[in-house]
Amino acid sequence: MRSFKKAPFIATLVLSAFIAGSTFAQSVQSIDVKGNERVESTTVRNYLSVSKGDTYEPRMANSMIKTLYSTGLFEHVEVFWDGKNLSISVKENPLVNKVAFEGGDEIDEDILKDIVSLRSRSIYTPGKIQKDVSEIQAAYRSRGHYLTDVKPQIIKRDQNRVDVVYNITEGEKTKIRRISFVGNDKFSDSDLRGIVRTKESAWWRFISSADVYHPEKVEVDKDLLRKFYLEHGFADFNIVSAVTELSKDKKNFFITFTMHEGPVYDFGNVDVNVAAKEQGIDVETLKTQINIDAGERYNGRLVEDNIDGLIDYLGSQGFAFLDVQPEFSQDEAEKKVGIIFNVVPGPRVYIDRVNITGNDRTRDEVIRRELRFAEGDAFSSTKLKRSKDRLTYLGFFEDVQVTRSQSDDPDRMDLNIHVAEQSTGEVNVGAGFSTYEGALASASIRERNFLGKGQDVNLDFAISSKRQDFNLSFFEPYFMNRELGAGIDLFNERRDFQSEASYDLGRTGAAVKLATKLNEFARNTVSLGYKDVKIENVDSGASQFVRRDEGKRNSITLANTIALDTRDSRLLPTHGHRTSFTLEYSGLGSDVDYLKGLASAAWHRRLARNDDFILSLGGRAGMISDLGNTLPLYENFQAGGNTMRGFDTGGIGPRDSSTRDALGGRLMAGHNIEVSFPLGAELKEMGVRGLIFQDGAIVTDFDDDGLGGVTDSKKYRLSAGVGAFWQSPLGPLRFELGFPISKAPEDEKQIFSFSFGTRF
């Protein structure tokens, strides 16, 4: 009986469910979009998960609202359903009319416009403006304005438009007052300050950003300290903490690194183990690639170098997907670290994405074109290392960091390239004194990364007691978006050779050049040039050969240079070599006919596995052949000064016996040997290094046309000396003392020399 009493109630539930289903699960007869002004109704409908004729359910509303919000086009969305018709009501996000910046002086407005995501005619959202505020603050912090405050102001305009104004309060630059170390017994604070990239504020850093605090720099410094200690045998070393404190006046940071050094270890037994299934690998030959001896001081960098060496060797043998994993065994009692280099099958990993960050100015394509890999390529540690070297070699970046991260697919990885840009523009107006040129005044404007495109533009003037120069040059390293360099040089130069050869030399002309890539490290450069050269102001007591060549001549030159360059840096190379050969022809109907060949080579490496001592070897040789009995003496080779320290400019080689004017020669050879080393932690931090050197050179074979009166000892000269190199804020400076070891009676000495620039 009870069941029968329930029957009407059950029937009521069934009827209600039927009615509800007919109400909420009916098909859509129309979709109406309201409130849209810029966005087409069709576009809105395309974002929806339901179309006309589909069955609609109430739960679909949340999904449609989320989808429309995610487009970033709408500020407000509502969905209405009357049982037959679907109505979408939207309020569009405003359109940005213009973006402006007020109050900021440190960063140019054009750079800020590239940093922010909101631009004229873009869609405004609160999320975008908060992201832009963070990006602007990060840019100012990287320049020392760590307490920069950015307040966005939104000004409403008609037609649902807004102006966005970023009000920037820079505040004073926040410098690093003190870097301290706790727990360092083996190395002093000054030693360790020379290791970290973050530097204390000092007067010589007025154009540097090294004394600007940035959290990412501190993380890099922790890694640098760890590597330094591991390279010196401290296998147990670790950073306990790195604490940064801001002074009460908010003008200075104090950074304290707390560390645990531990004992010093030596290498124990070193071996190689190859996975059994990797057939075809000669284990004994592989062992000969190991450059570690048992008993020598443990060195973490040496372990990494050997891993890279094994991978490179295996790759050269065709084993592209093998990995080398070191297995360490630490004997605390004997203070030894044993290593087994396990060669194991590596997964075939491909590059998914290449993410580039930190390049506020340099365009992405300038960085990507230097990479030896692209998205989709198989991963190669050799190509990765080479890509990092190429980016460093550009000279655009203070630091280049490459990290790997796992992508969604197990056989793919992302590569993250973070660069810290440094100044590539130079505006110099200076005066000084050089032992080569006497009093000197100069002005130059150079941009090595013009408009962030990697182009090199240089305009300079120089006036001294020895020269008056005007030079303009432009070089595009990727002409027509190919690895083809193209450039043009314009020059107007005057040289005073009165003290060397009793005449002045004027030279005006232009040259165009094309540089093509031969392989990863080699280039071929072809140049075509025209110049007018004039020997003038000849002293009445000048050499007969100078008087013979007095006057003006023109020449059209065609030159070809093949250069192989594996150096890690143009300015201060620590490893690699550069070899070049140039063949130059002058003629083509001009006044001067000759064929000149010039070969040069330089080689650099660290000594005794120590970063601080660098050996550089250089050599050169040249020969010129007179094809029409028209060769003027200014085309002859000269030696001395920068090329042969201890001797005056043009100080060696053939001379007029009576006037002692330097005449130069048609044959030349020379060498330079140099070791650079640190001069203590404080000077190292300033960029000062010591030098010891030994030079040699010969210049000979002057054609006197049978007139005689030329002194030519045909002797290879030698010199040696010491000096210092300072990588100053204004450029590289050299101070050197050179002493002749082997000389000829006609030579002119110069013991002390001072110069701008680099050698080799």
DAPEVEN-V538224 format. One record per residue. N is the residue number from 1. RES is the residue in one small letter. SS is DSSP state (~ for helix, > for strand, _ for the rest). PHI is phi in whole degrees, 0 to 359 (none if undefined). BURIAL is b if it has 9 or more other ideal C-beta (glycine too) atoms within 8 Angstrom, else e. Layout:
# DAPEVEN-V538224
n/res/ss/phi/burial
N/RES/SS/PHI/BURIAL
N/RES/SS/PHI/BURIAL
This chain:
# DAPEVEN-V538224
n/res/ss/phi/burial
1/m/_/none/e
2/r/~/297/e
3/s/~/294/e
4/f/~/291/e
5/k/~/295/e
6/k/~/281/e
7/a/~/302/e
8/p/~/298/e
9/f/~/295/e
10/i/~/297/e
11/a/~/298/e
12/t/~/296/e
13/l/~/298/e
14/v/~/298/e
15/l/~/296/e
16/s/~/296/e
17/a/~/298/e
18/f/~/296/e
19/i/~/294/e
20/a/~/298/e
21/g/~/297/e
22/s/~/290/e
23/t/~/275/e
24/f/~/259/b
25/a/_/238/e
26/q/_/275/b
27/s/>/282/e
28/v/_/277/b
29/q/_/270/e
30/s/>/202/e
31/i/>/234/b
32/d/>/250/e
33/v/>/249/b
34/k/>/235/e
35/g/_/91/e
36/n/_/278/b
37/e/_/245/e
38/r/_/265/e
39/v/_/277/b
40/e/_/294/e
41/s/~/299/e
42/t/~/299/e
43/t/~/297/e
44/v/~/299/b
45/r/~/299/b
46/n/~/293/e
47/y/~/281/b
48/l/_/282/b
49/s/_/269/e
50/v/_/225/b
51/s/_/236/e
52/k/_/300/e
53/g/_/98/e
54/d/_/284/e
55/t/>/279/e
56/y/_/257/b
57/e/_/233/e
58/p/_/303/e
59/r/_/295/e
60/m/~/290/b
61/a/~/299/b
62/n/~/300/e
63/s/~/297/b
64/m/~/293/b
65/i/~/297/b
66/k/~/298/e
67/t/~/296/b
68/l/~/291/b
69/y/~/296/e
70/s/~/293/e
71/t/_/291/e
72/g/_/78/e
73/l/_/270/e
74/f/>/234/b
75/e/>/271/e
76/h/>/213/e
77/v/>/221/b
78/e/>/226/e
79/v/>/239/b
80/f/>/237/e
81/w/>/225/b
82/d/_/256/e
83/g/_/100/e
84/k/_/228/e
85/n/>/245/b
86/l/>/255/b
87/s/>/240/b
88/i/>/248/b
89/s/>/252/b
90/v/>/231/b
91/k/>/236/e
92/e/>/287/b
93/n/_/295/b
94/p/_/295/b
95/l/>/264/b
96/v/>/286/b
97/n/>/280/e
98/k/>/203/e
99/v/>/239/b
100/a/>/226/e
101/f/>/232/b
102/e/>/231/e
103/g/_/96/e
104/g/_/264/b
105/d/_/244/e
106/e/_/292/e
107/i/_/245/b
108/d/_/297/e
109/e/~/299/e
110/d/~/297/e
111/i/~/290/b
112/l/~/297/b
113/k/~/296/b
114/d/~/285/e
115/i/~/284/b
116/v/_/281/b
117/s/_/269/e
118/l/_/281/b
119/r/_/221/b
120/s/_/303/e
121/r/_/76/e
122/s/_/271/b
123/i/>/274/b
124/y/_/275/b
125/t/_/220/e
126/p/~/301/e
127/g/~/297/e
128/k/~/295/b
129/i/~/290/b
130/q/~/292/e
131/k/~/295/b
132/d/~/295/b
133/v/~/301/b
134/s/~/296/e
135/e/~/292/b
136/i/~/295/b
137/q/~/298/b
138/a/~/296/e
139/a/~/295/b
140/y/~/289/b
141/r/~/297/b
142/s/_/294/b
143/r/_/254/b
144/g/_/101/b
145/h/_/268/b
146/y/_/289/b
147/l/_/261/e
148/t/_/298/b
149/d/>/248/e
150/v/>/237/b
151/k/>/243/e
152/p/>/280/b
153/q/>/236/e
154/i/>/252/b
155/i/>/249/e
156/k/>/282/e
157/r/>/241/e
158/d/_/287/e
159/q/_/58/e
160/n/_/55/e
161/r/>/242/b
162/v/>/221/b
163/d/>/261/b
164/v/>/248/b
165/v/>/240/b
166/y/>/262/b
167/n/>/270/b
168/i/>/251/b
169/t/>/248/b
170/e/_/289/b
171/g/_/74/b
172/e/_/285/e
173/k/_/294/e
174/t/_/259/b
175/k/>/258/b
176/i/>/262/b
177/r/>/278/b
178/r/>/209/e
179/i/>/244/b
180/s/>/242/b
181/f/>/229/b
182/v/>/238/e
183/g/_/96/b
184/n/_/266/b
185/d/_/261/e
186/k/_/275/e
187/f/_/232/e
188/s/_/283/e
189/d/~/302/b
190/s/~/294/b
191/d/~/299/b
192/l/~/287/b
193/r/~/296/b
194/g/_/285/b
195/i/_/273/b
196/v/_/286/b
197/r/_/282/b
198/t/_/290/b
199/k/_/235/b
200/e/_/287/b
201/s/_/297/b
202/a/_/207/e
203/w/~/296/e
204/w/~/280/e
205/r/~/257/b
206/f/_/291/e
207/i/_/240/e
208/s/_/248/e
209/s/_/249/b
210/a/_/293/e
211/d/_/265/b
212/v/>/262/b
213/y/_/284/b
214/h/_/208/b
215/p/~/305/e
216/e/~/296/e
217/k/~/295/b
218/v/~/296/b
219/e/~/296/e
220/v/~/296/b
221/d/~/297/b
222/k/~/300/b
223/d/~/292/e
224/l/~/296/b
225/l/~/296/b
226/r/~/298/b
227/k/~/296/b
228/f/~/301/b
229/y/~/293/b
230/l/~/296/b
231/e/~/290/b
232/h/_/254/b
233/g/_/95/b
234/f/_/271/b
235/a/_/290/b
236/d/_/265/b
237/f/_/296/b
238/n/>/205/e
239/i/>/273/b
240/v/>/284/e
241/s/>/197/e
242/a/>/224/b
243/v/>/253/e
244/t/>/246/b
245/e/>/238/e
246/l/>/257/e
247/s/_/296/b
248/k/_/298/e
249/d/_/277/e
250/k/_/60/e
251/k/_/249/e
252/n/>/222/b
253/f/>/254/b
254/f/>/236/b
255/i/>/246/b
256/t/>/234/b
257/f/>/261/b
258/t/>/254/b
259/m/>/221/b
260/h/>/241/e
261/e/_/282/b
262/g/_/78/e
263/p/_/280/e
264/v/_/269/b
265/y/_/245/b
266/d/>/249/b
267/f/>/286/b
268/g/>/264/b
269/n/>/290/e
270/v/>/237/b
271/d/>/215/e
272/v/>/236/b
273/n/>/234/b
274/v/>/245/b
275/a/_/304/b
276/a/_/301/e
277/k/_/279/e
278/e/_/274/b
279/q/_/281/e
280/g/_/93/e
281/i/_/264/b
282/d/_/278/e
283/v/~/297/e
284/e/~/295/e
285/t/~/294/e
286/l/~/296/b
287/k/~/295/b
288/t/_/291/e
289/q/_/279/b
290/i/_/282/b
291/n/_/245/e
292/i/_/226/b
293/d/_/250/e
294/a/_/299/e
295/g/_/99/e
296/e/_/280/b
297/r/>/300/b
298/y/_/298/b
299/n/_/214/b
300/g/~/297/b
301/r/~/294/b
302/l/~/296/b
303/v/~/297/b
304/e/~/297/e
305/d/~/298/b
306/n/~/289/b
307/i/~/298/b
308/d/~/298/b
309/g/~/296/b
310/l/~/294/b
311/i/~/296/b
312/d/~/297/b
313/y/~/296/b
314/l/~/297/b
315/g/~/297/b
316/s/~/292/e
317/q/_/268/e
318/g/_/97/e
319/f/_/263/b
320/a/_/281/e
321/f/_/243/b
322/l/>/246/b
323/d/>/239/e
324/v/>/244/b
325/q/>/243/e
326/p/>/283/b
327/e/>/244/b
328/f/>/262/e
329/s/>/231/b
330/q/>/257/b
331/d/>/258/b
332/e/_/290/e
333/a/_/290/e
334/e/_/272/e
335/k/_/56/b
336/k/>/229/b
337/v/>/239/b
338/g/>/271/b
339/i/>/225/b
340/i/>/243/b
341/f/>/275/b
342/n/>/273/b
343/v/>/267/b
344/v/>/236/b
345/p/>/297/b
346/g/_/260/e
347/p/_/294/e
348/r/_/284/e
349/v/_/257/b
350/y/>/244/b
351/i/>/275/b
352/d/>/275/b
353/r/>/228/e
354/v/>/246/b
355/n/>/258/e
356/i/>/243/b
357/t/>/225/e
358/g/_/90/e
359/n/_/269/b
360/d/_/291/b
361/r/_/246/e
362/t/_/290/b
363/r/_/289/b
364/d/~/304/e
365/e/~/294/e
366/v/~/295/b
367/i/~/283/b
368/r/~/296/b
369/r/_/288/e
370/e/_/273/b
371/l/_/284/b
372/r/_/265/b
373/f/_/214/b
374/a/_/217/e
375/e/_/304/e
376/g/_/99/e
377/d/_/285/b
378/a/>/291/b
379/f/_/291/b
380/s/_/219/b
381/s/~/295/e
382/t/~/295/b
383/k/~/293/b
384/l/~/296/b
385/k/~/296/b
386/r/~/296/b
387/s/~/296/b
388/k/~/296/b
389/d/~/299/b
390/r/~/294/b
391/l/~/294/b
392/t/~/295/b
393/y/~/296/b
394/l/~/301/b
395/g/_/82/b
396/f/_/273/b
397/f/>/235/b
398/e/>/288/e
399/d/>/208/e
400/v/>/230/b
401/q/>/240/e
402/v/>/237/b
403/t/>/235/e
404/r/>/248/e
405/s/>/217/e
406/q/>/285/e
407/s/_/266/b
408/d/_/293/e
409/d/_/268/e
410/p/_/296/e
411/d/_/263/e
412/r/>/227/b
413/m/>/222/b
414/d/>/261/b
415/l/>/250/b
416/n/>/250/b
417/i/>/250/b
418/h/>/246/b
419/v/>/243/b
420/a/>/250/b
421/e/>/288/b
422/q/_/234/e
423/s/_/296/e
424/t/_/246/b
425/g/>/259/e
426/e/>/227/e
427/v/>/234/e
428/n/>/240/b
429/v/>/232/e
430/g/>/215/b
431/a/>/217/e
432/g/>/186/e
433/f/>/219/e
434/s/>/230/b
435/t/_/294/b
436/y/_/277/b
437/e/_/236/b
438/g/>/75/e
439/a/>/295/b
440/l/>/221/b
441/a/>/233/b
442/s/>/214/b
443/a/>/214/b
444/s/>/212/b
445/i/>/233/b
446/r/>/223/b
447/e/>/228/b
448/r/>/275/b
449/n/>/223/b
450/f/>/300/b
451/l/_/56/e
452/g/_/73/b
453/k/_/263/e
454/g/_/81/b
455/q/>/278/b
456/d/>/248/b
457/v/>/238/b
458/n/>/219/b
459/l/>/227/b
460/d/>/215/b
461/f/>/234/b
462/a/>/210/b
463/i/>/227/b
464/s/>/213/b
465/s/_/289/e
466/k/_/246/e
467/r/>/202/b
468/q/>/222/e
469/d/>/236/b
470/f/>/226/b
471/n/>/223/b
472/l/>/227/b
473/s/>/219/b
474/f/>/220/b
475/f/>/222/b
476/e/>/251/b
477/p/_/287/b
478/y/_/231/b
479/f/~/291/b
480/m/~/57/e
481/n/~/58/e
482/r/_/238/e
483/e/_/284/e
484/l/>/228/b
485/g/>/275/b
486/a/>/220/b
487/g/>/204/b
488/i/>/219/b
489/d/>/235/b
490/l/>/237/b
491/f/>/213/b
492/n/>/217/b
493/e/>/232/b
494/r/>/230/b
495/r/>/235/b
496/d/>/258/b
497/f/_/252/b
498/q/~/298/b
499/s/~/286/e
500/e/~/270/b
501/a/~/215/b
502/s/_/67/b
503/y/_/206/b
504/d/>/250/b
505/l/>/234/b
506/g/>/245/b
507/r/>/219/b
508/t/>/226/e
509/g/>/176/b
510/a/>/208/b
511/a/>/209/b
512/v/>/242/b
513/k/>/215/b
514/l/>/231/b
515/a/>/240/b
516/t/>/247/b
517/k/>/277/e
518/l/_/266/e
519/n/_/205/e
520/e/_/302/e
521/f/_/242/e
522/a/>/246/b
523/r/>/226/b
524/n/>/241/b
525/t/>/241/b
526/v/>/248/b
527/s/>/227/b
528/l/>/236/b
529/g/>/224/b
530/y/>/227/b
531/k/>/211/b
532/d/>/254/b
533/v/>/235/b
534/k/>/226/b
535/i/>/267/b
536/e/>/217/b
537/n/_/51/e
538/v/_/288/b
539/d/_/295/e
540/s/_/298/e
541/g/_/260/e
542/a/_/288/b
543/s/_/301/b
544/q/~/299/e
545/f/~/285/b
546/v/~/291/b
547/r/~/297/b
548/r/~/297/e
549/d/_/264/b
550/e/_/297/b
551/g/>/124/e
552/k/>/248/e
553/r/>/221/b
554/n/>/243/b
555/s/>/211/b
556/i/>/251/b
557/t/>/244/b
558/l/>/234/b
559/a/>/231/b
560/n/>/227/b
561/t/>/236/b
562/i/>/252/b
563/a/>/230/b
564/l/>/244/b
565/d/>/227/b
566/t/_/245/e
567/r/_/293/b
568/d/_/275/b
569/s/_/202/b
570/r/_/285/e
571/l/_/278/e
572/l/_/229/e
573/p/_/293/b
574/t/_/248/b
575/h/_/202/e
576/g/>/106/b
577/h/>/214/b
578/r/>/225/b
579/t/>/232/b
580/s/>/217/b
581/f/>/222/b
582/t/>/239/b
583/l/>/240/b
584/e/>/236/b
585/y/>/241/b
586/s/>/240/b
587/g/>/166/b
588/l/_/54/e
589/g/_/88/e
590/s/_/273/b
591/d/_/282/e
592/v/_/238/b
593/d/_/240/b
594/y/>/203/b
595/l/>/231/b
596/k/>/237/b
597/g/>/238/b
598/l/>/219/b
599/a/>/238/b
600/s/>/214/b
601/a/>/210/b
602/a/>/216/b
603/w/>/222/b
604/h/>/226/b
605/r/>/198/e
606/r/>/281/b
607/l/>/262/b
608/a/_/52/e
609/r/_/57/e
610/n/>/241/e
611/d/>/298/e
612/d/>/278/e
613/f/>/251/b
614/i/>/237/b
615/l/>/262/b
616/s/>/233/b
617/l/>/241/b
618/g/>/223/b
619/g/>/212/b
620/r/>/205/b
621/a/>/205/b
622/g/>/210/b
623/m/>/211/b
624/i/>/230/b
625/s/>/243/e
626/d/>/279/b
627/l/_/267/e
628/g/_/219/e
629/n/_/54/e
630/t/_/235/b
631/l/_/287/b
632/p/_/281/b
633/l/~/291/b
634/y/~/290/b
635/e/~/274/b
636/n/_/291/b
637/f/>/284/b
638/q/_/234/b
639/a/>/212/b
640/g/_/126/b
641/g/_/70/b
642/n/_/299/b
643/t/_/275/b
644/m/_/213/b
645/r/_/293/b
646/g/>/101/b
647/f/>/233/b
648/d/_/291/b
649/t/_/301/b
650/g/_/65/b
651/g/_/281/b
652/i/>/237/b
653/g/_/112/b
654/p/_/302/b
655/r/>/224/b
656/d/>/292/b
657/s/_/297/e
658/s/_/266/e
659/t/_/265/e
660/r/_/61/e
661/d/_/290/b
662/a/>/286/b
663/l/_/249/b
664/g/_/76/b
665/g/>/212/b
666/r/_/268/b
667/l/>/235/b
668/m/>/211/b
669/a/>/207/b
670/g/>/190/b
671/h/>/213/b
672/n/>/220/b
673/i/>/237/b
674/e/>/215/b
675/v/>/238/b
676/s/>/252/b
677/f/>/206/b
678/p/>/285/b
679/l/_/242/b
680/g/_/101/e
681/a/~/297/b
682/e/~/294/e
683/l/~/292/b
684/k/~/298/b
685/e/~/296/b
686/m/~/280/b
687/g/_/88/e
688/v/>/258/b
689/r/>/228/b
690/g/>/273/b
691/l/>/224/b
692/i/>/233/b
693/f/>/214/b
694/q/>/217/b
695/d/>/245/b
696/g/>/208/b
697/a/>/194/b
698/i/>/216/b
699/v/>/230/b
700/t/>/208/b
701/d/_/69/e
702/f/_/258/b
703/d/_/275/e
704/d/_/266/b
705/d/_/55/e
706/g/_/78/e
707/l/_/279/e
708/g/_/73/e
709/g/_/80/e
710/v/>/244/b
711/t/>/260/b
712/d/_/216/b
713/s/_/284/e
714/k/_/51/e
715/k/_/241/e
716/y/_/278/e
717/r/>/272/b
718/l/>/227/b
719/s/>/212/b
720/a/>/209/b
721/g/>/179/b
722/v/>/227/e
723/g/>/188/b
724/a/>/218/b
725/f/>/240/b
726/w/>/236/b
727/q/>/277/e
728/s/>/280/b
729/p/_/300/e
730/l/_/265/e
731/g/>/127/e
732/p/>/286/b
733/l/>/238/b
734/r/>/232/b
735/f/>/234/b
736/e/>/221/b
737/l/>/245/b
738/g/>/243/b
739/f/>/234/b
740/p/>/298/b
741/i/>/256/e
742/s/>/231/e
743/k/_/219/b
744/a/_/250/e
745/p/_/301/e
746/e/_/276/e
747/d/_/286/b
748/e/_/247/b
749/k/>/270/b
750/q/>/206/b
751/i/_/285/e
752/f/>/260/e
753/s/>/220/b
754/f/>/222/b
755/s/>/207/b
756/f/>/265/e
757/g/_/105/e
758/t/_/237/e
759/r/_/246/b
760/f/_/58/b
